[in-house]
């Protein structure tokens, strides 16, 4: 099995995601996220991402939106973007709320 340097693999993956219409910062974030985790959640996902963008399942330019927020909870809509980006934004929202109230619950919809 070939071995690739992480920085080279990240740059290659970022360029691939950009080529599918993903903004550079978002593409890099997804690519970096794919470097880690289980075999089923790493770089092996890139061919599926290509297919999902081509079929419209993933919207590469989607922007996460907080559609509802209360004192200790929020609902995030990923607008069919990459799950890595939606969950990153959901976690940031959860941390922000928890810092204010001590507890939070955040759900995410349409996040692949």
N, C-alpha and C positions, 0 to 999 in steps of 0.2 A: 504494500500500500504506500503510495507516495506521501511524503511529508512536506508541508508548505509552511513558511514563516507566517506568523499571525498577521503582521503588518501587510504583507503582500496579499494574503487571502482577504483581508478586510478591504483593501483598496480595489481588488478585482471584483469583489461582491458589491461594493459601493457603486462602482461603474456600471455593473450589470443592472442594479436596481435603478440607477439614474437613467439608463437606456430605456427602461420601461416607463419613464415619466415621473419617477419619484424625486422630489426635491433633494438636493445633496445632503443637507443636515439629517433629514429623515432617513435617507438611504444609508448613510453612515451609521446611524443609530441602530437600524435593523441589522446591518451587516455585523456590527460589533456584538450585538445580542446573539447572533447565530454562531459566534465562536465558542460559546459555552453551553453546557447543559448535556442532555442525553442525546444519543445518536438520532433519535426521532425529532429533536428540536434544534438541530444545528444546521450546518451548511447543507445538509441533505434536503432541507426545505426549499432551497433556491429554485430547483426545477418546478416545484409545485407553485411557488410564488409567480413564476413566469406564466404558467397555465392559468392561474387564478386572475391575474391582471388581464390576460388575453380574453378570458371569458366574462370579465366584468365582476367577478366575485370580490376581488380586491380593487379598490379605487386608490391608486398610488398617490394622488394629490389630496386625499381626504384630510380634513383637519378635525381633531377631536373637539367636542363641544360639551360643556356642562349644561345640561338641559333642565336640571332641577337641583336646588341646593337648599338645605335647611340648616339648622344650628349644628347638627351632628351627622348629617348624611348628605349624599349627593348621587345623582345619576348622570353618567357620562355616555355620550353617543359617539362612537368611533366612525360613523358614516361610512362603514365598510372599508376602512383603511387597514393597515397592518396591525395585527394584534399586539405586537411589541410596543408600538407607539401609543395605542389606546391604553394598555395596561400601565405603561410608564406614567401617562398623564393621570390615570385613575389613582395610582399609588401616590403621586405628588399631591393630589387633592386630598386623599385620605390623611396623609401626614399633616398637611396644612390645617385641616379641620381638627385633627386630634391634638395639635399643639394649642389650639384655641379652647377646645372643650374637654380634652382628656380622653375622648373616645370618638370613633367615627366608623361609618359604614358607607362604602361606595360601591355601586354596581356599574357595570359597563355593558352596553348594548352595541350590536353591529360592529364587532371588533375582530372577526375572523380568528 
